[in-house]
Amino acid sequence: MKTLKFKTNIQCTNCLSKVTPKLDGEAGISSWEVDLSDPDRILTVETENLTEEDIFKTVLKAGFIAKPK
């Protein structure tokens, strides 16, 4: 299992509600969370086989940006 971290533009719980179906629907993600208290809104993803590019594309589908940290 590897942990990937990303700086995002996910700002609030409403933003989280938009990205949740995309991240929950991605089969390769074991777990994920966004730290809304961190100024960089860090997204942490646990995955066995997905790459940073895979996560970037999944978050982008929800209309947000995730840059590798």
Buried (B, 14 or more C-beta within 10 A) or exposed (E): EEEBBBBBEBEEEEBBEEBBEBBEEBEBBEEBEBBBEEEEBBBBBBBEEBEBEBBBBBBEBBEBEBEEE
